[in-house]
Amino acid sequence: MTHPVWPIFDLRVVTPRLELRSITDELAAGLALLAANGVHDPAYMPFSIPWTDAPSPQLERNTMQFYWRCRADFSPTSWNLNFAVIVDGTIVGSTGLLAHDFPTLRQFETGSWLGLAHQGRGIGTEMRRATLQLGFVGFGARWATTGAWSDNAPSLGVTERLGYTRTAARRAVRRGEEHQIVGFEMSRAHFLDSVGRDDIELHGVAECLPMLGLDAG
Ligand SMILES: CC(C)(COP(=O)(O)OP(=O)(O)OC[C@H]1O[C@@H](n2cnc3c(N)ncnc32)[C@H](O)[C@@H]1OP(=O)(O)O)[C@@H](O)C(=O)NCCC(=O)NCCS
């Protein structure tokens, strides 16, 4: 049964390989502990906000607070919907969709990470596909965007594999030095032609559409 007040709790995406589950407090704690076990080589910072540089247990607490903040700040015109990624019953990472003015722009940004032990096995690509399926098929998006440091090979690998179009690059500071963030976008037409799959199930979407300011139909 769908949650009577907050249907987003029951939003799920299921692929043959993994499941995206809306982040409950229990899943948030699981993700926090996973992140504390390592998301990347400490010598390299893959994120534009260096949240993984915090020492344990501050990192775990910050991680939970981030997920709470996303929930608390949710509105139809500004949202950051995060999911735990589950493979064979194990929490392996997180993926999310972030949007401003979605009812008008129909555009969302994606972001994701996996625990170190789960990287390099195609899970990142599969979870991006699942995230895109929710945005384009579930929410009726017209555009998806993403970005990564120009030297983040695994993140760029996922993006290139799915055939995004490169947009503008911008300069940003990483650990005190100037680096470049490369931007990409994917149109609805490209998603429907080359990325969307009929073996990915969306659950609980209709109940969430009014919360997102979208027509339930
Ligand atoms: C980015 C991330 C989610 C990608 O997930 P993943 O499961 O490791 O990636 P995949 O196994 O699906 O690989 C995706 C593609 O990148 C390529 N790739 C992966 N690691 C690579 C590396 N170190 N160097 C070059 N290419 C790489 C793969 O070959 C694959 O391309 P292909 O399908 O054409 O063969 C994951 O590596 C991660 O969490 N990294 C740390 C956090 C991070 O960088 N988040 C994104 C911030 S923008």
The ligand as an SDF file (V2000), in Angstrom:
LIG
                    3D

 48 50  0  0  0  0  0  0  0  0999 V2000
   30.8910    6.9640  -11.4690 C   0  0  0  0  0  0  0  0  0  0  0  0
   30.3520    5.6020  -11.0360 C   0  0  0  0  0  0  0  0  0  0  0  0
   28.9300    5.7670  -10.4710 C   0  0  0  0  0  0  0  0  0  0  0  0
   30.3130    4.7160  -12.3100 C   0  0  0  0  0  0  0  0  0  0  0  0
   29.8240    3.4480  -11.9490 O   0  0  0  0  0  0  0  0  0  0  0  0
   30.6240    2.1020  -12.3380 P   0  0  0  0  0  0  0  0  0  0  0  0
   29.7410    0.9710  -12.0060 O   0  0  0  0  0  0  0  0  0  0  0  0
   31.9480    2.1540  -11.7000 O   0  0  0  0  0  0  0  0  0  0  0  0
   30.7840    2.2590  -13.9230 O   0  0  0  0  0  0  0  0  0  0  0  0
   30.5330    1.1190  -15.0100 P   0  0  0  0  0  0  0  0  0  0  0  0
   31.1680   -0.1600  -14.5720 O   0  0  0  0  0  0  0  0  0  0  0  0
   29.0740    1.1020  -15.3550 O   0  0  0  0  0  0  0  0  0  0  0  0
   31.3920    1.6910  -16.2130 O   0  0  0  0  0  0  0  0  0  0  0  0
   30.9160    2.7230  -17.0340 C   0  0  0  0  0  0  0  0  0  0  0  0
   31.8370    2.9390  -18.1930 C   0  0  0  0  0  0  0  0  0  0  0  0
   33.0110    3.6260  -17.7690 O   0  0  0  0  0  0  0  0  0  0  0  0
   34.1590    2.8680  -18.0790 C   0  0  0  0  0  0  0  0  0  0  0  0
   35.0570    2.9430  -16.9350 N   0  0  0  0  0  0  0  0  0  0  0  0
   34.7950    2.5350  -15.6780 C   0  0  0  0  0  0  0  0  0  0  0  0
   35.8580    2.7810  -14.8890 N   0  0  0  0  0  0  0  0  0  0  0  0
   36.7900    3.3630  -15.6780 C   0  0  0  0  0  0  0  0  0  0  0  0
   38.0980    3.8750  -15.4480 C   0  0  0  0  0  0  0  0  0  0  0  0
   38.6420    3.8560  -14.2230 N   0  0  0  0  0  0  0  0  0  0  0  0
   38.7680    4.3850  -16.4790 N   0  0  0  0  0  0  0  0  0  0  0  0
   38.2040    4.4350  -17.7130 C   0  0  0  0  0  0  0  0  0  0  0  0
   36.9700    4.0010  -17.9980 N   0  0  0  0  0  0  0  0  0  0  0  0
   36.2680    3.4660  -16.9840 C   0  0  0  0  0  0  0  0  0  0  0  0
   33.6780    1.4530  -18.2600 C   0  0  0  0  0  0  0  0  0  0  0  0
   34.5150    0.7150  -19.1230 O   0  0  0  0  0  0  0  0  0  0  0  0
   32.3150    1.6680  -18.8450 C   0  0  0  0  0  0  0  0  0  0  0  0
   32.3820    1.9390  -20.2270 O   0  0  0  0  0  0  0  0  0  0  0  0
   31.8820    0.8540  -21.2950 P   0  0  0  0  0  0  0  0  0  0  0  0
   30.4800    0.5020  -20.8970 O   0  0  0  0  0  0  0  0  0  0  0  0
   31.9670    1.5850  -22.5750 O   0  0  0  0  0  0  0  0  0  0  0  0
   32.8210   -0.2850  -21.1330 O   0  0  0  0  0  0  0  0  0  0  0  0
   31.2650    4.9270   -9.9660 C   0  0  0  0  0  0  0  0  0  0  0  0
   32.5140    4.6120  -10.5460 O   0  0  0  0  0  0  0  0  0  0  0  0
   31.4770    5.8000   -8.7460 C   0  0  0  0  0  0  0  0  0  0  0  0
   30.6670    5.7710   -7.8250 O   0  0  0  0  0  0  0  0  0  0  0  0
   32.5980    6.5700   -8.6900 N   0  0  0  0  0  0  0  0  0  0  0  0
   32.9060    7.3970   -7.5220 C   0  0  0  0  0  0  0  0  0  0  0  0
   31.9060    8.5220   -7.3430 C   0  0  0  0  0  0  0  0  0  0  0  0
   31.7020    9.3250   -8.6100 C   0  0  0  0  0  0  0  0  0  0  0  0
   32.6170    9.5990   -9.3670 O   0  0  0  0  0  0  0  0  0  0  0  0
   30.4370    9.7480   -8.8150 N   0  0  0  0  0  0  0  0  0  0  0  0
   30.0830   10.5860   -9.9340 C   0  0  0  0  0  0  0  0  0  0  0  0
   30.4450   11.9950   -9.6440 C   0  0  0  0  0  0  0  0  0  0  0  0
   30.1080   12.9970  -11.0860 S   0  0  0  0  0  0  0  0  0  0  0  0
  1  2  1  0
  2  3  1  0
  2  4  1  0
  2 36  1  0
  4  5  1  0
  5  6  1  0
  6  7  2  0
  6  8  1  0
  6  9  1  0
  9 10  1  0
 10 11  2  0
 10 12  1  0
 10 13  1  0
 13 14  1  0
 14 15  1  0
 15 16  1  0
 15 30  1  0
 16 17  1  0
 17 18  1  0
 17 28  1  0
 18 19  1  0
 18 27  1  0
 19 20  2  0
 20 21  1  0
 21 22  1  0
 21 27  2  0
 22 23  1  0
 22 24  2  0
 24 25  1  0
 25 26  2  0
 26 27  1  0
 28 29  1  0
 28 30  1  0
 30 31  1  0
 31 32  1  0
 32 33  2  0
 32 34  1  0
 32 35  1  0
 36 37  1  0
 36 38  1  0
 38 39  2  0
 38 40  1  0
 40 41  1  0
 41 42  1  0
 42 43  1  0
 43 44  2  0
 43 45  1  0
 45 46  1  0
 46 47  1  0
 47 48  1  0
M  END
$$$$
